[in-house]
Amino acid sequence: MVPELAEERARLVELEMQILEVERTLAALRLQESVARARLNAYKYPVLSLPDEIIAEMFLHFVPEYPKCSPAAGPCSPMRLTHICRLWREIALATPRLWRALSLPFRSPSSVGNLWLSRAGSLPLAICLQESDGNTPDFPAHVTALLPYLPLCEYLEIGLALRVSDLPIMESEFPILKHLDLSLSGIPPHDIELFSVPMLRSVVVEIHATHGIALPWTQLDTLSLYDITLPNCEDVLRQVTNLVHLTLDLYVDDDAQDFVIQPAITLPHLKSFKADGERNMKRLLDSFVLPSLLQLDVAEDYLGKDPIASLTTFILRSGCKLEKLYVTYADSLSNTPYLPTFASVEEVHVLAGSWPDRSNLHLLS
């Protein structure tokens, strides 16, 4: 026998024995793997043992509280819940309350709104349509997709670089609409009457929309006007005779710093009044008589050179029993100057800026 071949045969026997040992080890490991996998498969994670109703309730805490709207996509969208596992997807898609409040940018496909809102069933809806750059090439398709859901719309916010006359959606009927928020550009050639809104009580609107839509102002109890001058909102303010809450976010022309509405506007039911925005109007309160006012939130600059005298005159003229007074953007952060004069007011707050968490006018976004 050739010596080299004998060595190779011996080496082959050695390798076969090593392979046999490795295979025995591998078989043992595979057995352990099988046992471990069986144990894992037999274990039911507590969250998966919960009733579907409990998981659905947990999902509802993932999205903002209605009527705040969820984004159509991204980490804060309920769509994320459909990507975890098959069970969670089924539960999410079968939970209408997850899909009843939608913030829809017009950059998204027009089918998204229809798909989303169809999952809400017959629940009342909150819809927020937002676009800031005027790039709305699919606008007609979006409007067409949303039209079937408008009778269920309870809260509607539209912020688009469009004119009101470009919004056929506004000529629809809104039988249960409670809150309307409009921010548009461009004044239309004629008013659009929006009177098929028997439940409408709250409106947030800026100057172009006030010129573009004839709303049933007398039925409102809450109104926020922003990016508007006091002269431009006089006509609206004279019509909101049943108003309970009013917010004015003003800008002031140089020639309107001392403007006063005459005769003064009387709002007999108004309980809270907030005035903010550009603060170079010195006689704002001279334009109002508010006999039921309980809470006043006003920038100190709106009170003129003698804020205490201005407030005193306003309260006496209105005959109101003020309970809360917020003086914002004040030169001094001490409420000491106000306390002796307004000792009957339960709460007096003097702040360097606006009152925390009260600056956002928009309910849905």
Backbone torsions as a table, in degrees:
resi	resn	phi	psi	omega
1	MET	NA	139.3	177.9
2	VAL	-67.9	128.2	-175.9
3	PRO	-56.2	-38.5	-177.5
4	GLU	-63.7	-37.2	-179.2
5	LEU	-69.0	-35.8	177.8
6	ALA	-63.1	-38.9	178.8
7	GLU	-66.6	-38.9	-179.4
8	GLU	-67.4	-37.5	178.6
9	ARG	-65.5	-40.3	178.2
10	ALA	-65.0	-39.9	178.0
11	ARG	-64.1	-38.0	-179.8
12	LEU	-65.0	-42.2	177.8
13	VAL	-61.1	-41.4	179.6
14	GLU	-63.8	-42.4	179.8
15	LEU	-65.5	-39.6	179.4
16	GLU	-63.3	-38.0	178.4
17	MET	-66.9	-40.0	178.4
18	GLN	-65.4	-41.6	178.8
19	ILE	-63.0	-41.6	178.8
20	LEU	-61.1	-39.6	178.9
21	GLU	-66.5	-42.5	178.5
22	VAL	-64.0	-40.2	179.6
23	GLU	-65.0	-38.2	176.3
24	ARG	-63.1	-42.8	178.0
25	THR	-63.1	-43.6	179.6
26	LEU	-63.1	-39.7	178.7
27	ALA	-64.1	-40.0	178.1
28	ALA	-64.9	-41.2	178.8
29	LEU	-65.3	-39.2	179.2
30	ARG	-66.4	-35.3	176.5
31	LEU	-65.0	-43.8	177.5
32	GLN	-63.2	-39.3	177.9
33	GLU	-61.7	-43.3	-179.2
34	SER	-63.3	-41.1	179.1
35	VAL	-64.9	-45.0	-179.9
36	ALA	-63.1	-41.6	179.9
37	ARG	-65.5	-38.9	178.9
38	ALA	-63.9	-38.9	177.8
39	ARG	-65.0	-42.7	179.1
40	LEU	-64.2	-42.4	-179.4
41	ASN	-66.8	-28.8	179.8
42	ALA	-78.9	-18.3	-178.0
43	TYR	-86.0	133.2	178.4
44	LYS	-109.4	116.8	-178.9
45	TYR	-61.6	139.8	-175.8
46	PRO	-53.2	-39.7	-177.2
47	VAL	-64.9	-30.5	179.6
48	LEU	-80.9	-12.3	177.8
49	SER	-90.7	-6.9	179.7
50	LEU	-70.5	147.8	173.9
51	PRO	-60.6	150.0	-179.7
52	ASP	-55.8	-35.1	-178.2
53	GLU	-64.1	-36.0	179.2
54	ILE	-70.6	-42.7	177.8
55	ILE	-62.4	-41.2	177.8
56	ALA	-60.9	-40.2	178.6
57	GLU	-65.5	-37.6	175.1
58	MET	-62.5	-41.4	178.7
59	PHE	-59.8	-37.1	-178.1
60	LEU	-66.2	-22.9	175.5
61	HIS	-82.2	-8.2	176.6
62	PHE	-79.5	-32.7	-178.0
63	VAL	-95.9	159.1	178.0
64	PRO	-60.5	154.4	178.4
65	GLU	-68.3	131.5	178.7
66	TYR	-56.8	135.4	13.9
67	PRO	-97.4	11.5	174.3
68	LYS	-55.5	139.0	-173.0
69	CYS	-96.9	144.7	174.2
70	SER	-89.1	147.2	174.7
71	PRO	-68.7	152.7	-177.9
72	ALA	-70.3	-21.8	-179.6
73	ALA	-150.4	168.4	177.8
74	GLY	104.6	179.9	-173.8
75	PRO	-66.0	-21.2	-179.1
76	CYS	-99.7	7.0	179.6
77	SER	-89.6	143.2	174.4
78	PRO	-61.9	-14.5	174.0
79	MET	-58.5	-29.7	179.7
80	ARG	-60.8	-33.1	-179.7
81	LEU	-67.3	-22.8	-179.6
82	THR	-82.1	-3.2	-176.9
83	HIS	-105.1	3.8	-175.8
84	ILE	-82.4	-56.0	178.6
85	CYS	-159.7	168.9	-176.4
86	ARG	-62.1	-41.4	-178.9
87	LEU	-62.3	-47.1	-178.7
88	TRP	-65.7	-35.6	177.5
89	ARG	-61.6	-45.6	-179.7
90	GLU	-62.3	-41.8	-179.6
91	ILE	-66.8	-44.0	-179.2
92	ALA	-61.5	-45.1	-178.3
93	LEU	-69.1	-20.8	179.8
94	ALA	-97.9	12.5	179.9
95	THR	-113.2	92.1	-173.6
96	PRO	-57.4	-33.7	-175.8
97	ARG	-66.1	-18.8	175.9
98	LEU	-68.5	-24.0	-168.5
99	TRP	-114.1	12.1	-173.4
100	ARG	-87.9	-8.3	-178.0
101	ALA	-132.6	111.3	-170.8
102	LEU	-124.3	129.4	168.8
103	SER	-102.6	113.3	-170.3
104	LEU	-118.3	108.3	172.1
105	PRO	-76.6	145.8	-177.5
106	PHE	-74.9	-3.1	173.3
107	ARG	-74.4	-20.1	-179.1
108	SER	-78.1	157.0	178.1
109	PRO	-59.1	145.5	-176.6
110	SER	-64.7	-21.8	-179.2
111	SER	-73.0	-18.2	-175.6
112	VAL	-62.7	-46.6	-178.6
113	GLY	-60.6	-44.1	179.8
114	ASN	-64.0	-45.0	-179.9
115	LEU	-62.1	-44.6	-177.0
116	TRP	-64.4	-55.6	-173.1
117	LEU	-68.7	-25.7	177.5
118	SER	-64.0	-26.0	179.5
119	ARG	-75.4	-14.6	-178.8
120	ALA	-80.9	-5.9	179.1
121	GLY	63.7	-130.7	-177.6
122	SER	-101.5	14.0	-179.2
123	LEU	-69.0	148.5	170.2
124	PRO	-59.1	148.5	-170.6
125	LEU	-118.9	154.9	167.7
126	ALA	-121.7	124.6	-176.3
127	ILE	-126.4	128.1	178.3
128	CYS	-121.0	116.7	179.3
129	LEU	-110.2	115.6	-173.5
130	GLN	-130.8	134.7	170.9
131	GLU	-158.5	132.7	-173.6
132	SER	-110.6	-17.5	-172.5
133	ASP	-101.0	3.1	178.1
134	GLY	77.5	2.1	-178.8
135	ASN	-89.0	87.3	-175.9
136	THR	-127.2	61.0	-176.8
137	PRO	-64.2	-28.1	-178.1
138	ASP	-98.7	20.8	-175.5
139	PHE	-56.0	-48.6	179.9
140	PRO	-58.2	-39.8	-179.9
141	ALA	-65.7	-38.6	178.4
142	HIS	-64.3	-44.6	-179.2
143	VAL	-61.9	-45.3	179.3
144	THR	-59.4	-40.1	-179.0
145	ALA	-67.2	-31.1	-175.4
146	LEU	-88.3	-21.0	-174.1
147	LEU	-52.3	-41.4	-179.2
148	PRO	-63.7	-18.6	-174.5
149	TYR	-98.9	-7.2	-176.4
150	LEU	-63.4	-35.1	175.9
151	PRO	-61.4	-18.8	178.4
152	LEU	-97.8	1.5	-174.4
153	CYS	-77.5	121.4	-179.6
154	GLU	-102.6	-32.2	178.5
155	TYR	-133.4	130.7	-177.5
156	LEU	-136.7	125.9	175.8
157	GLU	-125.5	126.4	179.8
158	ILE	-126.6	118.6	176.0
159	GLY	-127.7	94.1	-173.3
160	LEU	-135.3	150.7	174.8
161	ALA	-83.3	61.0	-178.3
162	LEU	-135.6	162.1	171.5
163	ARG	-85.1	155.6	177.8
164	VAL	-58.7	-36.2	-178.7
165	SER	-67.3	-13.8	175.8
166	ASP	-87.8	6.2	-173.9
167	LEU	-113.2	80.3	176.5
168	PRO	-60.6	-20.0	177.9
169	ILE	-58.3	-29.7	-176.7
170	MET	-75.2	-13.6	178.9
171	GLU	-92.5	6.8	177.7
172	SER	-80.9	170.8	175.1
173	GLU	-93.2	137.5	-179.3
174	PHE	-126.4	78.3	-171.7
175	PRO	-65.7	-23.6	-178.5
176	ILE	-120.8	13.2	-178.3
177	LEU	-65.1	123.1	179.3
178	LYS	-103.4	-33.2	-171.9
179	HIS	-135.1	131.0	179.5
180	LEU	-128.5	130.7	180.0
181	ASP	-128.3	116.3	-176.0
182	LEU	-124.3	127.5	172.6
183	SER	-136.2	107.1	-173.4
184	LEU	-131.4	175.1	175.9
185	SER	-126.8	147.8	177.5
186	GLY	86.1	126.4	179.2
187	ILE	-89.1	123.9	-176.7
188	PRO	-72.8	162.2	-179.9
189	PRO	-70.1	-17.8	179.6
190	HIS	-150.9	158.8	179.2
191	ASP	-74.9	147.9	169.9
192	ILE	-104.4	122.8	-179.0
193	GLU	-84.1	124.9	179.9
194	LEU	-116.4	76.5	-175.6
195	PHE	-106.2	-8.0	178.5
196	SER	-85.5	52.7	-177.6
197	VAL	-136.1	65.9	-172.8
198	PRO	-64.1	-22.5	-177.2
199	MET	-98.9	-1.0	-175.5
200	LEU	-65.2	125.4	-179.8
201	ARG	-128.9	-21.6	-173.4
202	SER	-129.5	132.0	-178.7
203	VAL	-136.7	134.5	169.1
204	VAL	-118.8	125.0	-171.6
205	VAL	-152.3	146.8	176.0
206	GLU	-108.7	-179.5	-164.3
207	ILE	-58.9	-44.3	-175.7
208	HIS	-64.9	-36.2	179.9
209	ALA	-71.8	-33.0	177.7
210	THR	-64.9	-29.9	177.8
211	HIS	-83.4	-12.3	-172.2
212	GLY	-107.0	-18.3	-174.7
213	ILE	-130.7	129.1	176.1
214	ALA	-90.6	101.3	-178.5
215	LEU	-92.9	158.0	173.2
216	PRO	-77.6	75.3	-170.0
217	TRP	-58.8	-34.5	-173.3
218	THR	-67.1	-19.7	-178.4
219	GLN	-90.1	-2.7	-177.4
220	LEU	-78.3	144.8	170.3
221	ASP	-114.3	-11.8	179.0
222	THR	-136.3	129.6	-178.4
223	LEU	-142.4	132.5	172.9
224	SER	-124.7	121.0	176.8
225	LEU	-112.9	129.7	-178.3
226	TYR	-138.3	160.8	-175.0
227	ASP	52.8	48.2	-173.5
228	ILE	-142.3	149.2	175.4
229	THR	-90.9	156.2	179.7
230	LEU	-61.0	-42.7	177.4
231	PRO	-59.3	-36.5	-177.4
232	ASN	-72.6	-21.1	-179.3
233	CYS	-102.0	5.7	-178.0
234	GLU	-60.2	-45.3	-177.9
235	ASP	-60.2	-41.6	179.3
236	VAL	-66.2	-45.1	-176.4
237	LEU	-63.6	-27.5	178.5
238	ARG	-76.5	-14.7	-178.4
239	GLN	-97.4	-18.3	-174.0
240	VAL	-88.8	60.7	-171.5
241	THR	-71.1	-16.8	-179.9
242	ASN	-103.7	14.7	-175.3
243	LEU	-65.7	140.7	177.5
244	VAL	-111.4	-34.1	-178.7
245	HIS	-130.7	130.2	-178.5
246	LEU	-133.3	131.9	172.8
247	THR	-125.1	129.0	174.6
248	LEU	-118.0	119.8	174.0
249	ASP	-111.8	96.6	-164.6
250	LEU	-98.5	152.7	157.6
251	TYR	-119.7	152.2	-168.3
252	VAL	-125.6	122.3	171.6
253	ASP	-70.5	151.9	-178.9
254	ASP	-58.3	-34.6	-177.4
255	ASP	-84.9	4.3	-178.6
256	ALA	-118.1	15.6	-177.1
257	GLN	-62.6	-34.6	-179.0
258	ASP	-104.9	18.2	-178.0
259	PHE	-66.7	135.9	175.9
260	VAL	-132.9	130.3	176.9
261	ILE	-72.1	125.9	179.8
262	GLN	-129.7	132.0	-8.0
263	PRO	-68.5	159.3	-177.3
264	ALA	-58.9	147.0	-179.7
265	ILE	-82.3	126.0	176.8
266	THR	-102.6	122.3	175.5
267	LEU	-116.8	95.0	-167.7
268	PRO	-67.4	-22.0	-174.9
269	HIS	-107.3	-0.3	-174.4
270	LEU	-66.7	127.6	-179.4
271	LYS	-108.9	-27.7	178.4
272	SER	-135.2	138.4	-177.6
273	PHE	-138.0	122.7	176.4
274	LYS	-121.5	130.4	178.0
275	ALA	-124.3	124.2	-176.9
276	ASP	-144.4	-173.0	-179.9
277	GLY	104.5	-151.9	176.1
278	GLU	-64.5	137.3	-166.0
279	ARG	-115.1	38.4	178.4
280	ASN	-107.8	21.9	172.3
281	MET	-98.6	122.7	-167.6
282	LYS	-95.2	-14.7	-172.1
283	ARG	-131.4	39.7	-175.2
284	LEU	-58.1	-47.9	-173.9
285	LEU	-67.5	-18.3	178.5
286	ASP	-66.4	-13.1	-177.9
287	SER	-89.7	-0.8	-171.8
288	PHE	-132.4	146.5	167.2
289	VAL	-125.1	116.8	-171.8
290	LEU	-129.5	82.7	-171.8
291	PRO	-68.1	-22.6	-177.4
292	SER	-102.8	9.1	-173.0
293	LEU	-63.8	130.6	177.3
294	LEU	-113.0	-27.9	-176.2
295	GLN	-135.6	126.7	179.3
296	LEU	-124.4	127.4	178.4
297	ASP	-125.2	107.0	-171.1
298	VAL	-140.8	139.6	174.6
299	ALA	-68.7	139.3	-174.4
300	GLU	-61.3	-32.5	179.8
301	ASP	-62.5	-26.2	178.6
302	TYR	-70.7	-10.1	-175.1
303	LEU	-97.8	4.8	175.8
304	GLY	77.4	-164.6	-175.4
305	LYS	-70.8	-26.9	-179.8
306	ASP	-123.4	84.3	-175.2
307	PRO	-57.6	-39.9	-176.9
308	ILE	-66.1	-43.3	178.3
309	ALA	-64.5	-40.1	179.4
310	SER	-62.8	-44.5	178.5
311	LEU	-65.0	-41.7	-179.4
312	THR	-61.3	-45.7	179.4
313	THR	-61.7	-43.3	-179.7
314	PHE	-62.5	-45.7	-178.1
315	ILE	-65.2	-41.9	179.1
316	LEU	-66.2	-42.2	-179.6
317	ARG	-65.2	-39.3	-178.9
318	SER	-77.9	-29.3	-175.7
319	GLY	69.9	28.6	-177.0
320	CYS	-91.5	158.8	177.2
321	LYS	-110.9	82.7	-174.2
322	LEU	-64.7	135.5	178.1
323	GLU	-108.1	-31.8	-178.9
324	LYS	-134.6	132.2	179.6
325	LEU	-128.5	122.9	175.6
326	TYR	-117.4	115.1	175.3
327	VAL	-104.4	111.2	-173.3
328	THR	-104.0	162.8	-179.4
329	TYR	51.7	45.1	-175.7
330	ALA	-84.5	150.2	176.2
331	ASP	-68.8	-38.3	178.2
332	SER	-113.6	137.0	-178.1
333	LEU	-87.0	2.7	179.9
334	SER	-89.6	137.5	175.8
335	ASN	-90.9	4.2	-176.6
336	THR	-56.2	-44.9	-179.3
337	PRO	-61.0	-26.5	-175.6
338	TYR	-87.7	-26.8	-171.1
339	LEU	-61.9	-47.0	-178.1
340	PRO	-60.5	-40.8	-177.1
341	THR	-73.3	-35.4	-174.7
342	PHE	-114.3	46.2	-179.0
343	ALA	-64.2	-25.7	-178.6
344	SER	-79.4	-11.8	178.8
345	VAL	-80.9	125.1	-173.8
346	GLU	-63.5	-40.8	-178.5
347	GLU	-129.2	126.6	175.5
348	VAL	-125.9	119.5	-178.7
349	HIS	-123.5	131.6	177.0
350	VAL	-119.3	124.4	-170.9
351	LEU	-130.4	152.0	178.1
352	ALA	-75.1	-33.2	178.6
353	GLY	-120.9	-151.0	177.6
354	SER	-83.1	165.7	179.4
355	TRP	-69.1	130.1	-175.8
356	PRO	-54.6	139.2	174.4
357	ASP	66.0	18.6	179.4
358	ARG	-124.1	10.7	-175.2
359	SER	-89.5	-20.3	-176.8
360	ASN	-82.9	117.4	-179.0
361	LEU	-79.5	-21.9	-167.6
362	HIS	-90.8	127.2	-173.2
363	LEU	-80.2	-34.3	-171.0
364	LEU	-95.0	-34.4	-172.5
365	SER	-99.6	NA	NA
